[in-house]
Amino acid sequence: MSKDITVRLATPAGRSRIVLPLTATFKDLQEDVKKRTGVEPAAQRFALDPKGQQPISGSPTAALASIGIVNGVQLHLVNQEASIAAQVLTKVAVSVEPEAPVKKGSEVAAAAPAANTSAASSSTAAPAGSSTSVAKAASGDALKVDPKFDSFDNYLKVRRWDTSSLTGGQRYISAKITRDGMIRIPPAVSIKQQPYRHVDNLSMINVEEIQNFIGYWTGHLLENAMQRFGYMYGYYLEDPNYPEGCRALVEGIYEPPQEMNGEMASALNDPHQARVDRIAEALGIEKIGWMFTTLPLEDGQLLSPTEVQRIARLQNEHSTDLHFSKYVLSKFVSCSVRPDTQNMGAPKLEPFMVCDQVCAMVRDGILCDSPDRKHCVVREAQKGELIPEFLAEGKPNKKILTDFFVVRVNDVAPKRHTKLFVHADFPRENRQTHPQRRDDLKQYFKKRPSSEPSWSRFADFHLLLFIAKALDVDTAVQLCECVRERQEVQEGTKMLFEALMG
């Protein structure tokens, strides 16, 4: 059972997501709404519909559930004077100072240095505020229109929030042929390009982190045809460039234990994953996707059948029904890194998701593994089984081009952003060619000037992960809170590390 109440607040100025504890009162909600909209509690008018015909009210001390405010409800603030800026989808946004735009896609890849030589960032701006504070990012003021994809919430808004016909909610179940009784033939399934996407932009906030990941691959693995992947950690923001848009921002990459499986790297059992997620939570970030290296594809193909199915499985594993419509969806973004044959083999980054339909097909076991490198293949029916007929471009076909399932995600860099991590040069985890050692702590802190703020000296994702592993998690969590809030490290903790360095 959920420990929180999530309220989807809709106002004439925009929408926001409010999360309150189960014990919250109506007054707690009113105070939160005041912070977001500027409307005083006494003037707030709530309703379950946009016209205010189903009003919600109560005494300040009333429990939310007692007045009809339950988890997942969409609550309308019908005050015209309300004003909502772009809000963080899973974290709390704060204002930031302007910063030069980061490089895009292939430019970031082309600048990748050798492994473990990432330059320290000169930016010291940082998230601040509440315990889940993160940076707020925006690029441009004018709304943009993508001719191929609408943002998911805007797509639903035009259709009055109807999710019943969406492909992700369908079941692709076969029928059994029996000697007795009626046989219900599974309906034919039409394969079409998905018109919406759950994430509109992927922004690489921590450029040095991306450079280090790509540099390790190109400098140590690529010549032996070895591949690498890492989980991207960051946060989500509402993207003001698109109506009801969503942006994912990358702050760090965690590379779990892995091995080659065919032409891709696959994860091994990771005993440290829970600790990594705890450190990320303390920093106010979360797992938002994965980045993987792979071989180039032929004829401009975007994803291989193997990649489509693996991405679909990952999106299914990281799906949620917390959307106010209760539609099960995923915002887990994939980013491929391939040698660009048109640019002398330089690494090229391309962010993707796959459509809800292929996620449902993988979930229901309709697709099979196949040596075909361009098509996803529907499996053969077993004895006594009827499988739905799949129609591609109006014709029955068991071999479906992967391009039908690909959802492109933009990678435009934000013009205004701030980085959570000031540094990105501590050795990475689980690299057999460069194992982490205790002496890495001394080497790391030797580079940090004594004039640098104490929190800034610890502002390296991989340093914090190493401290949690080599020392203890509680100390690492305290340091994470200092990095997140930009607060001085406690004297006792400073003395502990000075003794370690001595």
N, C-alpha and C positions, 0 to 999 in steps of 0.2 A: 504494500500500500504506500502511496506517495506520502512524503512527510511535508509537502508544500502544497499551496494552492496557486495555480497559474491562472492569471486573468489576462485576457486579450483585450486591451483598452483601445477602443476606436473613438476618434474625435474628428471634428471637421477639419483639423489640421494634419491628421495622419494617425498612425497606429503605433502602439507600443506593447511590450510584454512585461507584465508585473508578476513577480514571484514572491509570495508571502508565506510564512509558516502557518500550519493548520490552526494554531492558537490565535492568529491575527484577528483583530476586531475591525469594525467598520471605520473607526478613527484611523487605524494603521493604514488602511487603504486610501483614505482621504488625504493623509499626509504624503503618501507616496505619489498620488496623483497631483498634488500641489507642486511637488518638486519637478514633475515632468511637464506640467502644462501651465503653471502659473495661476491656476484658478483656485481661489480660497475655498477651504472645505465648506463653509456656510453657503457658498454660491454654487457648489457642484451639483449638477443634475444628472443622475444616472438612469439608464434604461436598458432593457434587453433588445431594443430595436432602435434603428437610427432616427426614427421620428419621435421617439419619446412616449409612445403609446403604452409601453409596458414598463412603468417606472420602478426603480429599486431605491429603497430608502430604509433607514433604521436609526436607532440610537447609536451614539458613538461607541458605546461599550458592547454592542451586539456582535456576536460571533458571525463571521461572514456566511457560513452555511445556513444560519437561522433566517437570513434575509434573502436567500436564493442565490448567493454567490458561491459557486462550487468550482472545483478544479476544472480548468479548460473552458470556462464560460467566456463568451464574448460580451463585454460590457461597453455600452456606448455612453460617452460623455457628450451631452447634447449642447454644451455651452459653446457658442460661436467664438468666444474670445480665447479659446484654448489654442496653444501653440506648442507643437512637438517637433523637436529637431530629430535628425536621424538617430535612432537608438540602436545600441548593441543588441543582437539577438540573444546571446547567451551570457553576456557580461555587461558591465555598466560602463558607459562611455564617459570619457573626460576630454577636456579641450587640450589641444597640443599646439606647439609652435610650428611655423612653417619650416619645411626642410626641402632640400633639392630632391627632385624625382629620382627614384632608383632606376637602374637600367632594366630594360625589358628582355624577356625571353632569351633569344639567342645571344643578345649582347651580354647578359649575365653569364651564360655558358661560355662564351668566347673568352671572358675575362677570368675564367676559373684558374686559380693557382694550384700548385702541387699540394699534396695532402699535408695537413697539419701546418700550413703556412698562411692561414687566413689572417688578414690584417685586422687589427683592433679598430673598432668603429670610433670615430671622433665625436659621434653624437652622444650626449649625456641626457637628453630630454627623455622623460619616462612616464609611464602610467602612474597615477596617484589616486587618492581618494579612498573608496571603500575597499573591503577585503577582496573584492573580485574586480578591481579596476583594471582596465586595459586601455590602450590607445584608441583614439577615434581617427578614422581616415576618410578622406573624401577627395574626389578628383573631378573638378569641373562643376558647373552649376546647371547647365542645360540638360534636360532629360534626353536620353538617347533611345533609339529604337533599333532593335536587332531584327532584321527581316526574317530570320529563321526561328528565333526563340523568344518567347515572352517569359517574363519572370513568373514563377509559379503562383504567387499570391495575386498578382494582377490578372493572370489567366483565370483564376477562380473567381475573382471579383466580377469580371465581365459575365461570368456564367452563374452569378448569384450563389457562389460557394457550393455548387453541386459537384460532388466527387464520385457519384455512383457510376459514371461512365468511364472513369479514368482506368487505364490499362493496368496500373499497379495493383488495383483492388480486385482484378479478375483472377479466377482460378483456371489453370490450364490442365484439367484432370481428364485422364482417359476413362473410357467405359469398358466394362467387362461383358463379353458375349456369353450368355447363358442359354441353356436349352429351353428353359421355361420362362415365361413372363415377357414383358415388353423390354425392348432395347432402346435406350435413349442415346441417340447418336450425338457425340459432342459437336457443338456448333463450330463452324469455320471461324478462323481467326485471321483478321486482316492486319498485315504488318505495314505500319506507316511511321514516318518520321515524327518523333514527339515534338509538339509545338511549344513546349515550355521547358524550363530548367529550374532546378532548385538552388543553384549557385550561379550567379552571373559573372563574377570576376574572381580570379585568384591573384593575390598580390604578394610578392616576395619581399616582405619588409626587411628581413635579415639577409642581405645580399651575401655577406661573407659566409654564412652558413651554407647557402646554395653552392657557392664557389668551392668550398671545402669538400662537399659531397661529390661534386662533379670532378674536381681535381684528383681526388683519390681514385675514382673510377678510371679516368683517362691516364693517370700516371702509373697505376699499379695493377689494374685488372683488365683493361680493354685489350692489351696486347696478347693476353692469354684467353680471350673470348669469355672472360668472367663478367658477370653482371652483379648489380647491387641494388638494394632498395632501402628506403627508410620511411618511417612514419612522420608526417608533417604535423607539428604542433603549433597552434595559434588560436585564433578566435574568429567569430563571425560578426559582421556589422551590417546594418541596413545600408544599401548602396543608393545614394541619392541620384545617381546617374540614370537609373532605370525605375519606372513605376513599380513600387513595392519590391525593389531589387535587393539582392543579398550578395555580400562580398566576403570571401574567406581570406584571411591574412596569415602568412606563415612567419613564425618567430624562430622555430627551431626544428631540427630533424633528428630523430632517434633511430639509429641503425641496430635492429635486434640481431640475435644470432641467426645465421642463415647459411644456406647451401645452394648450389646450382641444381635446378630441376628442369631438365630439357634446356631451353634457351633463356630461361628466366631464373632469377634468384627467388627462393622460397624460404619462408620462416621456419626455424626450428623451435622447439619448446623453449620459451623464455622465462626463466624463474624470476627475472627482475622487472617484468612488465608492470606488475601492480605497484611497485615502488616508483617506477617512472611516472605512472599516472598520478600517484600521490604528490610527487614533486610538481608536476604540471598543474595540478589543481591548486596547490599552494601559491603558484605563480600567477594564477588566474587565466591559464590557457588550457586547451584540450586537444585531443587528437582530431584533426580535421581532414586528414587524407593521407595519401602515400605518394612518394616519388620513386620511380623505378627506371633503371637503365635497360636498354634492349637494342637489338640489331635494327638496322633500317628496313623498312617495308618497301615493296615494289609498287610502281605505278601510282604514287600519291595516296596509297592506302593509309587510313588513319589509325586503325587498331586491328590486330590480328584476332582470329576467333578465340585463341587461348587467352589473350589479354581481355577480350570482351567478357568471357565467362569468369575470369578471376576478378575483374573489377565488379561485376555483378554480385559475386559472392561477398566481396568486401562491403559493398553498399548494403546488402541484406544484413550483414553482421552489425553494421553501424546505422541501422534504421531506427526510427522512433515514431510513436503515435502522439507525441506532445504537440504537434501542430493543432491549432484551435479547431480545425475541421475533423480531427481524429484520423485523417488520412495518413497511412504509414508511408513515410518517405525517408530519404537519406540525403544528407549534405556532405557526404564523404567524397572528396575530390581526388582524382588521380592525375598525376603529372608524369608524362613520359620524357625520357632523355635519350635521344638517338643521335648517331652521327648523321649530319646533314650532307647528303651526297652532292647537293648543289652549292655547298659552301665548304668544299675541301675537307669534308668529314668533321667539321666543328660541331660540338654538341648543340642540339636544339631542344628547347623545352616546349612542350605543348600540354596544356591542361585539358582534361576531359572528365565527363561523367558518361555513364551509359543510361539508356532510357528505363523507365519503370517497367515497361513491357518485358524486356529481356531479363530484368531482375526477377520478375514473376515467373518467367519460363525456366530460369535456372533454379529458382526456389522449388518449382513443381517437377523438376527432373525431366523436362521435355527435350533438352539439348544433349548431344553426346559429344565426346571427344572425336576429332576427325583430323586426318592428315591434310585436309583441304586448308590452304593458307589464306583464303579470301572469304570463305562462307562459314557461317554458323549452321550446323546440320541438325535437323530434327531426328531424334533417334527412331529406330525401327520399332514397330509395334510387336509385342510379344504374342505368343499364341493365345487366342481368345481375348485380345485387347483391341480397342478402337482408339486411335489417337486423333485429336482435332486436326482438321485440314488447315494448313497455313497458306494464306494468299499473299503473295508479294507482287505489287503492281497489278492486282486483279487476277493473277494466275496462280494456280496451286504450285507450290514449290517447297521442297524439303531442304533446299540449300538457299540460305538467305545471306545476302551480302552484309558484311559487318557494318557498312556505312549507315544502314537503316537504324542501327542501334546507338550510334555515337551522338552524344550531346556535347557540342563544343562549348568550352568555358573561356571567356576572355581573360587576358593577362595584362591589362593596362595598369601601369604602376600609379599609385596615388601621388598627387602633388603635395599633399599635406599628411605627414605621418610621423610617428615617433617609434623608436625601437625599444623593446623591453630589455634586451641584452646589449650591454655596452661592448662586451668582448665576445670573440668567437674563435679563440685560438687554443683552448684546452683540448688535448687529444680525445678522439672519439671512442665510443664504446665498441667492443666486439670486432675490432679490426685485427686479424691475426698477424698482419704484417707490421702493425704498430700497436702492440698491447699497452694498456695503461699501467703506470707504475706509481708508487708513492712519491718517487722523486719528481714526478710531473708537477706535484704541488709546489715544490721549491722553485722549479724552473718557471712556473706560471707567475708566482708572486714576485719573483725577482724583476719581472717586466713591469710591474705596477709601481708607479711613483708614490712616495709617501704622502704627497699632497692630494692624491686622488681620494674622494669620499669613500668611506669604508664600504658602503653598500655597493658602490660602483666596482670596487675591486672583485666582488663576488658575482658580478652580473655576467656570468657565462653559463649557458644552459648545461654544458657538459661538465663543467666544474661542479655545479650543484648536484648533478647526478652521481658524480664520483664521490663527493662528500657523503651522500646518502648511502652509498655502497660501502665505502672504505671506513667511514667513521660511524655515524649513526643517523637515522632518518630524522629524528626530532631536531637535531642541530641543523640539518639541511633545510627542514621546513621553516625554522626561525630565520635562516638566511634568505630563504625565498620570500618571506613576508617583508623583510627589509628591502630586498631588490624590488619587489612589486610596489611597495609604498614609498620607495626612495627615502628610507629612514636609516639613521646611523645604526651600525651593528653594536650589540651590547658589549660592554667592556670585557666581561668574562669570556665571551666568544672570541674577541680579538686576542686576548691573552692566550687562549688555547691554540690558535693558529700561529701566534708568534713563537710559542714553545715548539710547535711542530716544525717551524722553519729554522729554529735555532740549531 
